[in-house]
Amino acid sequence: MSHRVAVIINPASGKGRGARAEAAVRRAFAAVGVTDIRTTSTKGDERTVALRAIEDGADTLVAVGGDGTWGNVANAIIASGADVRLAVAAAGTGNDFAKTVGAPASDFAATARLAVEGPDTRVDVGCIEGRYFLNVTGFGFDIAVIEDVETIRWLKGELVYKYSALRQLFGYGGISIDIASDAARRGARQHLMLIIANGKNFGGTFRIAPDASITDGQLDAIAIQVAPPLRRMKLFSAASSGAHVRLPEVHVEQASCFRLTFPTPPAYETDGEYNRARSAELEVRCVPQALRVVAPPAGAPPA
């Protein structure tokens, strides 16, 4: 089956990587007969552009950017209620969701071929305050890093996250969070970071939730308690391989829904996008099989 494909490019993604990729993206999709290429013009514009493409009859949207761009287009698809597929092409900083789903996101030619004629798989998404996320939502240290990343101009790609995280390791004081699920309530504790993950990967190089699955109907809460600076270095290093989950400062729990209580409404991120909560009490839940994502067949060689 040949699909009706629209490509949405975020030129600002990856600190301009999206703009630099545009010519290559156009060539790759022209080679498979796709000429419906659209670009965003302002921050968060992906939703508007995606909804317009859906109204024009597209049944597959290719989001060219990073996790934030992919998440914004996914939000538009889910909000529309249309049975539209999402394909992801990498032009961002971390590009984490593509690693989990197995999409050849950095290979524009392969992505173009899959978008036109390839298979798709239904995946879960997370939801917080009515906003859906593909990969993670995060609190605490995560937010400090995102705020710091915006100030760094001389590094690109995955390195900027590592550098910023190292800078914040020694200065961030922590955040109080009471984490509850149907199975347990831990009470208010001081955390370095809380990640509630749908996907396995985070921040470009960190395997933050090694046991997470995008098809199991659950989210993985990775709660990391405040630790001294040298111990933070060990946690940071171990997270690259997923070994941090075996350290005593890390508590891991799987559930379909988490209820979080903070002293005041917190800042948080969804797929790298900065948000300010409306309430000090938040619910984060899994929405099973909410989205069709274009991906190679099960058992295909890794992209």
N, C-alpha and C positions, 0 to 999 in steps of 0.2 A: 504494500500500500504506500502510495506517495502522499506525503502530508503537505498541507498549506503552511508554509513557514514564514514567520516574520522575525527579523533579527533586531534586537535592541542593544545599542552600544552606549555605555556610559563613558564618555571621554575623560571624565575626571577620576575614574577609578584607578587605584594603584599610583596615585600622584601623577597622573597623566599617561599611564601605561595604556589606558583604554584608547586615548586619542592616537597614540603611536601604533596601536594594533589595527586601527580602522582599515587601512589599505589592504593589509593581509586578510582581514576578515571578509572584506568585499570580494577579493579575488577567490577565496575558498568557496564562498557561497555562490558566486556567479558560475563557478565550475559545475555546480549541481543544479543550476537553473533558478536559484533564489535571488531575487532582486529587491525584495521588500526589506530594506535596511533603514532603520530609524535610530535617531540619536537623542539622548536626553540633553536638556539645556540647563537645568537647575538641580540642586540637591534634592533627592527624593522624587524626582520627576519620573522615575521608572514606572511607578504605579499608573500615572496618567497615560503615558505612552503605551503601556501594556494593555490597559483597558480599551484604548482606541484600536489597537491591533486586533483584539478579540472581537470588537464590534465590527471590524472590517472583514471578519471571517477567518482569521488565522486559527489553526488548531494546534500549532506548535510554536512556542516562543523561545527563541534563543537569547539568553541574557549574557552579554559580553561585559565582564567586569569581575568583581570579587564576591565574597560571601554576602556583603551588604546589598550589592546589586541583585544577586540571585534571590536573596530573601525578599527584596522589595517587589520583584516580578512575581515571585511565588505568592505573596500577599494579594496581589492584584488578581491572579488566577483563581485563588480560593474565594476571594470576595465576589468574583463575577459569577460563581456557581457553574461556570462552563467546564466541559470536559476537555480541557486544554492541557497539552504537555509542556513541560519545562525542559530545555536543554541548556547546559552551562558551558561557557567558553571563558577561559581564564585570562583576565587582564587586571587582576587585583593584587593585593598584598599577600594575604595568606592562602586564599583559594582552598580552604579546608574541606568544604562539603564535597567537592569533586573527588577527593581522595577516598572518602568514605563510600560514595556511590559507585566508584570505579569508572568515572567518565574521563575520556581522553581530552580534558578541557584545554590543555595547552597545544593540542594538535587541531588547528582550525579546520583542516581538510577532513580529518576523521570526524570531527563534530558535525560538519556540514552534511556528510554522508549519513550519519546516524539520524540527524534531524529530519532528513527527507524520507528515509526508508528504514531506519533502525527501530529496534524494539524499545519498550519502556517498562518501568517497574513502578508499582505503587509503593510510596514510602510514607512513614509517619512524619508529622511535624509537631513542634511544641507550640504552646500558646500562652501568652502572658498579657494581661490587660487588653485583650482583643487583638493583639498583634501576634502573627505567626512567625516562627523561626525554623529554619532548616537544620541548623547546626547546634548552636548553643545560646543560652542566655547566661549572663555573668554579672557578679556583684563584687565590690571591694577592690582588690588589687588589679583585677581585670580593667576596671574603669580608670584607675590611676594610670595604667599603661596606655589605654586609648587616648586619654587626655595628653599624655606625654608624647605619644607618637605624632600628634598633630604639630608639635613644635620642632620636629627633627626634619631637616631638609636635605642633609648631606648623605643619607643612607636610603636605599631602595629595597623593595621586596621583603622577603622573610627576615633579613638581617635587622631591619628597623625594629621589629617586635622583640627580637632577642636583646638588642642593645637597650631599648627602653625598659624591658623587664628587669635587666640587670641594674639599671639606674634606680628603679623603684624598690628593689629588694631591700635596700638599706634605710629607706625613708618612710615607707608606708606604714601607718600605725594599726590598721585593721578596722573591722566593722562588726558590730554586734548583730547576730541573726539567730532567731528562733526558727528551727526547721522542723516541720511536722509532715507526716504522711499518714496513710491509713494504718500503717504497721507500727509507727513509733513517733514519739515527740522527744526531741533531745533537750529542749529548753534553750534559753538565750545563752549564746557563747560568742566569744570574740574570735572572729575568723580573719585570716589573711585573704581568703578568697572563697567564693562559692560559685561553682559552675554547674548548671543543670544542662545536661547534654543529650541531644538526640544523636549526633554523630560522634565519631571517635576522636577527631583531630581538632586542633585549636592553635591559633597564634602562629600558623605557618609551619612550625616544626614540633609542636608538642602533641603527644598522644595522651590527651587529658582524660579520656574515658575509654580505656582499651577494651572493655567488655560491652560497650554500647552497641545497639543495633537500631537501624532505621526502619525495621519491619517487625519489632516485637511488641509494639503497643505500650512501651514503657520509656521513661526518661531515666538517666543516671545522674544522681546528685553527687558531686565531688566536693566535699567540704574540707578545706585545709585550714587548720587552726593556726593562730599566730605563733611564730617561732622566732628565736634569736637569729641575727643576720647570718651567721655561718651555717646554721641549720637550714635557713631559707635557700642558701646556695645548693645544699644537697637536694632539697625538694625540687628546685629549678632544674638541676642536672638530671635527676631521675625522671622528670616529666617528659623528657625528650623520647624516652623509650616506653613510657607507661609504667615504669617501676615505682613511681611515687605512691601508687595505691597500696603498696605493701608497707609503707612507713607509718609509724604510730600517730603522726599529726594529721593523717588523712582518713576521713570517714567516707565510705562509699555506700550508697543505697539506691536501689532501683524501685520505682513506683510509677503508677500512671498519673499521679497528681501529688504535688508538694504545696504546702501552705507555709508561707514565709512571713515572719513578723520582724520589723525593724523599729528602732527608736523614733525615726522620722522617715518620711518618704525618700527612698534611696534613688540614686542614679543607677542605671543598669544598661547592659548592652544586649542587643539581639543581632546575632550574625555580624558583630562588629559595629553596629549602628547605635549611637548614643541615645538614651532615653531618660527622662525624669519621671519617676513613678507618681501617680496621682494619690496614692494611699501608702500608709506604712504597713499595711497587710496585703500581701500579694498571693495569688494562686497561679501556679505554673502547671499546666496539664498537657498530656499527650493527646493528639488527635490522630487516631490510627488511619493509615492508608488514605491520607487526605490529598495526596498530590501524585500525579504521574510524572516521573522523571525519565528522560531519555538516557539510556545507559547500554553498554554492550551486553550481550547475553551472558547469563550465569555460566561461569567456567571459562570465559574468554580470558586470554592472557592479560595481565595488568597493563593499563595504559602507561 
